[in-house]
Structure formats: structure tokens, C-alpha cells
């Protein structure tokens, strides 16, 4: 199963900022990886796996194969970390789709589509990630 979302012709990403906060116990020993994918064409978007485990299992291969067709912004967030703002790629506004994967929560979790959000807040809690508009 692939992630498919309908967009009007020429529709581009609205994402201007992505902030991440961890709501995990600061005494726990856990670091969460977050991947934000900026996809620039439908063929590339169609190749992105539908689950977290499929993405992280094929990340290296897909990154090499897709090359310039997408940008990947990755970060690691320690437990209890108050806030981190991601540096977006220069061409972020040209993306047709922006997806978020996190190494936290259920292995079959799908990516979160943030394409139409402008200022994005990603919160890591004991149950997974919560994504909302700021």
C-alpha cells in the first residue's frame, strides 16, 4: 500500500517551519529519530513506503535511488527535549508532498502528511507522535 493524496495541479507545499518537542520522561533513556521527506514529483511520492518499518528498513536504498528527487531532513530528539526547529531545504516550497516518519510508536504507523500545514508542531509522547498546526 502506498500513500496517495489528491492535490490540485500545481499544488505546492505550504510548510514554512517544523518544530519538534519531546513529552517523554526526561529520566528515560530514549532518543527518537524524526525524518521529514520533501517530495518533488508524483513518481517519487509513489515510491515512499506506507509504514514506518518499511521506510526505515529501506531508507538507505531509497535515499540512494531517489537522489535529487527528494530532500530528507533528519534529526534525533532526546527524551524531555523542549524544542528543536528543523532547517528546511532551500527548495521546500517546491515540494508537492511533505511526509513525516518517526522511529517511535507502532511499526505499522503510516507517515503523517504535513503538506498543507504552514507551521508544524511534532510532539513525541509515550504513544507515538502527534502532529498539529502551530
DRENDO-1510 file (C-alpha; in Angstrom, 1 decimal, always signed):
<recs>
REC; n; res; u; v; w
REC; 1; UNK; +0.0; +0.0; +0.0 .
REC; 2; UNK; +1.4; +3.4; -0.9 .
REC; 3; UNK; +0.4; +6.8; +0.5 .
REC; 4; UNK; -1.8; +8.7; -2.0 .
REC; 5; UNK; -3.2; +12.1; -1.5 .
REC; 6; UNK; -5.2; +14.1; -4.1 .
REC; 7; UNK; -3.7; +17.5; -5.0 .
REC; 8; UNK; -4.8; +20.1; -7.5 .
REC; 9; UNK; -2.5; +20.5; -10.4 .
REC; 10; UNK; +0.5; +22.7; -9.4 .
REC; 11; UNK; -0.3; +22.5; -5.7 .
REC; 12; UNK; +2.9; +23.0; -3.7 .
REC; 13; UNK; +3.8; +22.5; +0.0 .
REC; 14; UNK; +2.8; +25.2; +2.5 .
REC; 15; UNK; +5.3; +24.1; +5.1 .
REC; 16; UNK; +7.3; +27.0; +6.4 .
REC; 17; UNK; +8.5; +25.7; +9.8 .
REC; 18; UNK; +8.7; +22.4; +11.7 .
REC; 19; UNK; +9.2; +22.4; +15.4 .
REC; 20; UNK; +9.7; +19.2; +17.5 .
REC; 21; UNK; +9.1; +18.6; +21.2 .
REC; 22; UNK; +9.5; +15.5; +23.3 .
REC; 23; UNK; +7.0; +14.9; +26.0 .
REC; 24; UNK; +8.7; +11.8; +27.2 .
REC; 25; UNK; +10.0; +11.4; +30.8 .
REC; 26; UNK; +13.4; +13.2; +30.9 .
REC; 27; UNK; +14.7; +10.4; +33.1 .
REC; 28; UNK; +14.0; +7.7; +30.5 .
REC; 29; UNK; +16.9; +6.7; +28.2 .
REC; 30; UNK; +15.4; +7.2; +24.8 .
REC; 31; UNK; +16.2; +9.1; +21.6 .
REC; 32; UNK; +13.7; +9.4; +18.8 .
REC; 33; UNK; +14.7; +9.8; +15.2 .
REC; 34; UNK; +12.4; +12.0; +13.0 .
REC; 35; UNK; +12.6; +12.0; +9.2 .
REC; 36; UNK; +10.8; +14.7; +7.2 .
REC; 37; UNK; +10.6; +14.0; +3.4 .
REC; 38; UNK; +10.2; +16.7; +0.9 .
REC; 39; UNK; +9.0; +15.1; -2.4 .
REC; 40; UNK; +9.1; +16.9; -5.7 .
REC; 41; UNK; +7.2; +14.7; -8.1 .
REC; 42; UNK; +4.5; +12.1; -8.1 .
REC; 43; UNK; +6.7; +9.3; -9.3 .
REC; 44; UNK; +9.0; +9.8; -6.2 .
REC; 45; UNK; +6.0; +10.1; -3.9 .
REC; 46; UNK; +4.6; +6.8; -5.2 .
REC; 47; UNK; +7.8; +5.1; -4.1 .
REC; 48; UNK; +7.6; +6.1; -0.5 .
REC; 49; UNK; +6.6; +3.1; +1.7 .
REC; 50; UNK; +3.3; +3.2; +3.6 .
REC; 51; UNK; +4.6; +2.3; +7.1 .
REC; 52; UNK; +7.4; +3.3; +9.4 .
REC; 53; UNK; +9.0; -0.1; +9.4 .
REC; 54; UNK; +9.1; -0.2; +5.6 .
REC; 55; UNK; +10.6; +3.3; +5.4 .
REC; 56; UNK; +13.3; +2.7; +7.9 .
REC; 57; UNK; +14.0; -0.8; +6.5 .
REC; 58; UNK; +14.5; +0.6; +3.0 .
REC; 59; UNK; +15.7; +4.2; +3.8 .
REC; 60; UNK; +19.3; +3.7; +2.7 .
REC; 61; UNK; +18.3; +2.1; -0.6 .
REC; 62; UNK; +15.6; +4.7; -1.4 .
REC; 63; UNK; +17.8; +7.6; -0.5 .
REC; 64; UNK; +20.5; +6.4; -3.0 .
REC; 65; UNK; +17.9; +5.6; -5.7 .
REC; 66; UNK; +15.8; +8.7; -5.4 .
REC; 67; UNK; +18.8; +11.1; -5.3 .
REC; 68; UNK; +17.8; +14.7; -6.2 .
REC; 69; UNK; +14.1; +13.8; -6.5 .
REC; 70; UNK; +13.6; +14.4; -2.8 .
REC; 71; UNK; +15.1; +16.1; +0.3 .
REC; 72; UNK; +15.4; +14.3; +3.6 .
REC; 73; UNK; +15.7; +16.3; +6.8 .
REC; 74; UNK; +16.6; +14.0; +9.8 .
REC; 75; UNK; +17.1; +14.8; +13.4 .
REC; 76; UNK; +17.3; +12.9; +16.7 .
REC; 77; UNK; +15.4; +14.2; +19.7 .
REC; 78; UNK; +16.4; +13.1; +23.2 .
REC; 79; UNK; +13.6; +12.4; +25.8 .
REC; 80; UNK; +12.3; +15.5; +27.5 .
REC; 81; UNK; +13.9; +17.8; +24.9 .
REC; 82; UNK; +11.9; +21.0; +24.9 .
REC; 83; UNK; +12.1; +22.1; +21.3 .
REC; 84; UNK; +14.0; +21.9; +18.1 .
REC; 85; UNK; +13.3; +23.8; +14.9 .
REC; 86; UNK; +14.3; +22.0; +11.7 .
REC; 87; UNK; +16.3; +23.7; +8.9 .
REC; 88; UNK; +14.2; +23.2; +5.8 .
REC; 89; UNK; +15.7; +22.6; +2.4 .
REC; 90; UNK; +16.1; +25.6; +0.1 .
REC; 91; UNK; +13.5; +24.2; -2.3 .
REC; 92; UNK; +11.0; +23.1; +0.4 .
REC; 93; UNK; +8.3; +25.4; -1.1 .
REC; 94; UNK; +8.5; +23.4; -4.4 .
REC; 95; UNK; +7.6; +20.1; -2.8 .
REC; 96; UNK; +4.3; +18.5; -3.9 .
REC; 97; UNK; +4.2; +16.4; -0.7 .
REC; 98; UNK; +5.9; +16.5; +2.7 .
REC; 99; UNK; +5.8; +13.5; +4.9 .
REC; 100; UNK; +6.9; +12.7; +8.5 .
REC; 101; UNK; +8.2; +9.4; +9.8 .
REC; 102; UNK; +9.3; +8.8; +13.4 .
REC; 103; UNK; +11.3; +5.9; +15.0 .
REC; 104; UNK; +8.7; +5.9; +17.8 .
REC; 105; UNK; +5.3; +4.2; +18.2 .
REC; 106; UNK; +3.8; +1.3; +16.3 .
REC; 107; UNK; +5.9; -0.3; +13.5 .
REC; 108; UNK; +2.9; -0.2; +11.1 .
REC; 109; UNK; +2.4; +3.5; +11.7 .
REC; 110; UNK; +1.9; +5.4; +8.4 .
REC; 111; UNK; +3.7; +8.7; +7.7 .
REC; 112; UNK; +2.0; +11.9; +8.6 .
REC; 113; UNK; +1.3; +14.2; +5.6 .
REC; 114; UNK; +2.1; +17.8; +6.6 .
REC; 115; UNK; +2.0; +19.2; +3.1 .
REC; 116; UNK; -0.9; +21.6; +3.7 .
REC; 117; UNK; +0.3; +22.8; +7.1 .
REC; 118; UNK; +2.3; +26.0; +7.4 .
REC; 119; UNK; +3.8; +25.9; +10.9 .
REC; 120; UNK; +4.0; +22.4; +12.1 .
REC; 121; UNK; +4.4; +21.1; +15.6 .
REC; 122; UNK; +5.5; +17.5; +16.1 .
REC; 123; UNK; +5.2; +16.2; +19.7 .
REC; 124; UNK; +6.7; +12.9; +20.8 .
REC; 125; UNK; +4.7; +11.2; +23.6 .
REC; 126; UNK; +4.7; +7.7; +25.1 .
REC; 127; UNK; +2.2; +6.5; +22.4 .
REC; 128; UNK; +3.9; +7.9; +19.3 .
REC; 129; UNK; +3.9; +11.2; +17.6 .
REC; 130; UNK; +1.2; +13.9; +17.5 .
REC; 131; UNK; +1.3; +16.4; +14.6 .
REC; 132; UNK; -0.6; +19.7; +14.7 .
REC; 133; UNK; -0.6; +23.2; +13.3 .
REC; 134; UNK; +1.1; +25.8; +15.5 .
</recs>
